[in-house]
Amino acid sequence: MSENTSLTKDASFRYANALFNLALETESTNKFEKDLDRILNIFDEDPNFSSFIKSPLYPKENQLFTMKEISLKLKLHDNVTNTILVMTSKRRLFALKEMILQYKDLCRQERNELIVEVASVSKLNQTDLDKIKKTINSQIDSKIIVKSISDPSILGGLIVKVGSKLIDTSIRSKLAKLKNNLKEVGWWTSKHQKYQLF
């Protein structure tokens, strides 16, 4: 893990936990989560926002002013605003998105929710998603939230991510395993990418 990645992870975990504890004390976990979702939307809507919070070239005063204006415009709760401004003043604003995602993870744990991501060549219909949800529910005592992801590169099959576990039944994965097996027996040459008989 690089030093920057470690620093981002540490900062996001620390501030997310502090905000979550405040939310528990004031019974505001859902309110804070909705506020943070509004910030997440900015990342999706404005590609320059990520650069703004991560670049060390922007003076701290500019970042503080901008984040105050955003907080006022979005009518964020004071505790959410204060957390973001403290991160900014401590030059930890680069970890904002990761902090929000960490906070949302804490909320899901509190609600006993588990996100299941299902990747397929095209997005699955609701019937298929319900079947997957039912299958996982029979094995796990949590509220399952299934997210369908379209990824044509897997060629076929499914890649299912349950928490930190990954179940890969994609054709891409099977082809990769086949290639490795052929290499072991000397039937595949990386130079020509073809079978050799002798």
C-alpha positions as CSV (number, residue, x, y, z in Angstrom):
1,M,0.0,0.0,0.0
2,S,1.4,3.4,-1.0
3,E,1.9,6.2,1.6
4,N,-0.8,8.3,-0.1
5,T,-3.3,5.4,-0.1
6,S,-2.6,4.7,3.6
7,L,-2.9,8.4,4.5
8,T,-6.3,8.6,2.7
9,K,-7.6,5.4,4.3
10,D,-6.5,6.5,7.8
11,A,-8.0,10.0,7.4
12,S,-11.3,8.7,5.9
13,F,-11.7,6.1,8.6
14,R,-11.0,8.6,11.4
15,Y,-13.4,11.4,10.3
16,A,-16.1,8.9,9.2
17,N,-16.1,7.3,12.7
18,A,-16.2,10.7,14.4
19,L,-19.1,11.8,12.3
20,F,-20.9,8.5,12.7
21,N,-20.6,8.7,16.5
22,L,-22.1,12.2,16.5
23,A,-24.9,10.9,14.3
24,L,-25.6,8.1,16.8
25,E,-25.7,10.5,19.7
26,T,-28.2,12.8,17.9
27,E,-30.1,10.0,16.1
28,S,-29.2,11.6,12.8
29,T,-27.5,8.7,10.9
30,N,-30.0,8.8,8.0
31,K,-30.0,12.6,7.9
32,F,-26.2,12.8,7.7
33,E,-26.1,10.0,5.1
34,K,-28.5,11.9,2.9
35,D,-26.4,15.1,3.3
36,L,-23.2,13.2,2.3
37,D,-25.0,11.7,-0.7
38,R,-25.5,15.2,-1.9
39,I,-21.7,15.7,-1.8
40,L,-21.2,12.4,-3.6
41,N,-23.5,13.7,-6.4
42,I,-21.0,16.6,-7.0
43,F,-18.3,14.0,-7.7
44,D,-20.5,12.5,-10.4
45,E,-21.7,15.8,-11.9
46,D,-18.5,17.8,-11.9
47,P,-15.3,16.1,-12.9
48,N,-13.3,19.1,-11.7
49,F,-14.4,18.7,-8.2
50,S,-12.2,15.7,-7.5
51,S,-9.2,17.6,-8.7
52,F,-10.1,20.6,-6.6
53,I,-10.2,18.6,-3.3
54,K,-7.1,16.5,-4.1
55,S,-4.7,19.0,-5.6
56,P,-2.2,20.6,-3.1
57,L,-2.0,23.6,-5.5
58,Y,-5.2,25.1,-4.2
59,P,-4.7,27.3,-1.2
60,K,-6.4,26.1,2.0
61,E,-8.4,29.4,2.2
62,N,-9.9,28.8,-1.3
63,Q,-10.9,25.3,-0.4
64,L,-12.5,26.4,2.9
65,F,-14.5,29.2,1.2
66,T,-15.7,26.8,-1.5
67,M,-16.7,24.0,0.9
68,K,-18.5,26.6,3.1
69,E,-20.5,27.8,0.1
70,I,-21.3,24.3,-1.0
71,S,-22.5,23.3,2.5
72,L,-24.7,26.4,2.7
73,K,-26.2,25.8,-0.8
74,L,-26.9,22.1,0.0
75,K,-28.2,23.0,3.5
76,L,-26.1,20.4,5.2
77,H,-26.4,19.7,8.9
78,D,-24.0,21.7,11.0
79,N,-22.1,18.5,12.1
80,V,-21.6,17.4,8.5
81,T,-20.4,20.9,7.5
82,N,-18.1,21.1,10.5
83,T,-16.6,17.7,9.7
84,I,-15.9,18.7,6.1
85,L,-14.4,22.1,7.2
86,V,-12.1,20.4,9.8
87,M,-10.9,18.1,7.1
88,T,-10.2,21.1,4.9
89,S,-8.4,23.0,7.6
90,K,-6.3,20.0,8.4
91,R,-5.5,19.5,4.7
92,R,-7.3,16.2,4.6
93,L,-10.0,17.2,2.1
94,F,-8.4,14.8,-0.4
95,A,-10.0,12.0,1.6
96,L,-13.5,13.4,1.4
97,K,-15.0,10.9,-1.0
98,E,-13.4,7.9,0.9
99,M,-14.7,9.4,4.2
100,I,-18.3,9.5,2.8
101,L,-18.1,5.9,1.5
102,Q,-16.7,4.8,4.9
103,Y,-19.6,6.6,6.7
104,K,-22.1,4.8,4.4
105,D,-20.4,1.5,5.2
106,L,-20.9,2.2,8.9
107,C,-24.6,3.0,8.3
108,R,-25.1,-0.2,6.4
109,Q,-23.5,-2.2,9.3
110,E,-25.8,-0.5,11.7
111,R,-28.8,-1.5,9.6
112,N,-27.4,-5.0,9.0
113,E,-27.3,-4.4,5.3
114,L,-24.9,-6.1,2.8
115,I,-24.2,-4.9,-0.7
116,V,-23.9,-7.5,-3.3
117,E,-22.6,-6.4,-6.7
118,V,-23.4,-8.6,-9.7
119,A,-21.4,-8.0,-12.9
120,S,-22.7,-9.4,-16.2
121,V,-22.4,-8.7,-19.9
122,S,-25.6,-6.7,-19.7
123,K,-27.6,-5.5,-16.7
124,L,-29.8,-8.2,-15.2
125,N,-33.6,-7.9,-15.1
126,Q,-35.4,-7.7,-11.8
127,T,-36.5,-11.3,-11.8
128,D,-32.8,-12.5,-12.1
129,L,-31.8,-10.1,-9.3
130,D,-34.5,-11.3,-7.0
131,K,-33.4,-14.9,-7.6
132,I,-29.8,-14.0,-6.7
133,K,-31.0,-12.1,-3.6
134,K,-33.1,-15.0,-2.5
135,T,-30.2,-17.4,-2.9
136,I,-27.8,-15.2,-0.9
137,N,-30.5,-14.5,1.8
138,S,-30.8,-18.2,2.4
139,Q,-27.1,-18.3,3.4
140,I,-26.6,-14.9,5.1
141,D,-28.5,-13.3,7.9
142,S,-28.4,-9.7,6.5
143,K,-30.6,-7.4,4.5
144,I,-29.3,-7.9,1.0
145,I,-29.0,-5.0,-1.5
146,V,-28.2,-6.3,-5.0
147,K,-26.6,-3.9,-7.5
148,S,-26.3,-4.9,-11.2
149,I,-23.3,-3.8,-13.1
150,S,-22.8,-4.1,-16.9
151,D,-19.4,-5.2,-18.0
152,P,-19.1,-6.6,-21.6
153,S,-15.5,-7.5,-21.0
154,I,-16.4,-10.5,-18.9
155,L,-17.8,-12.1,-22.1
156,G,-20.4,-14.1,-20.2
157,G,-21.3,-15.6,-16.9
158,L,-21.3,-13.6,-13.7
159,I,-18.9,-12.0,-11.2
160,V,-20.6,-11.7,-7.8
161,K,-19.0,-9.6,-5.0
162,V,-20.4,-10.3,-1.5
163,G,-18.7,-8.0,0.9
164,S,-15.0,-8.8,0.5
165,K,-15.6,-12.1,-1.2
166,L,-15.5,-12.5,-4.9
167,I,-17.2,-15.3,-6.9
168,D,-16.0,-15.3,-10.5
169,T,-17.9,-17.6,-12.9
170,S,-17.2,-15.4,-15.9
171,I,-16.1,-16.7,-19.3
172,R,-13.2,-14.3,-19.2
173,S,-12.0,-15.9,-15.9
174,K,-12.5,-19.5,-17.3
175,L,-10.5,-18.6,-20.4
176,A,-7.7,-17.1,-18.3
177,K,-7.5,-20.3,-16.2
178,L,-7.5,-22.4,-19.4
179,K,-4.7,-20.4,-20.8
180,N,-2.7,-20.8,-17.6
181,N,-3.3,-24.6,-17.6
182,L,-2.1,-24.8,-21.2
183,K,1.0,-22.9,-20.4
184,E,1.8,-25.4,-17.6
185,V,1.7,-28.3,-20.0
186,G,3.6,-26.3,-22.7
187,W,0.7,-26.0,-25.2
188,W,0.6,-22.2,-25.2
189,T,3.1,-19.7,-26.4
190,S,2.7,-16.1,-25.3
191,K,4.7,-15.0,-28.4
192,H,2.3,-16.4,-31.0
193,Q,-0.8,-16.8,-28.8
194,K,-1.6,-20.1,-30.3
195,Y,-1.5,-23.8,-29.5
196,Q,1.7,-25.8,-30.3
197,L,1.6,-29.5,-30.9
198,F,5.2,-30.4,-30.0
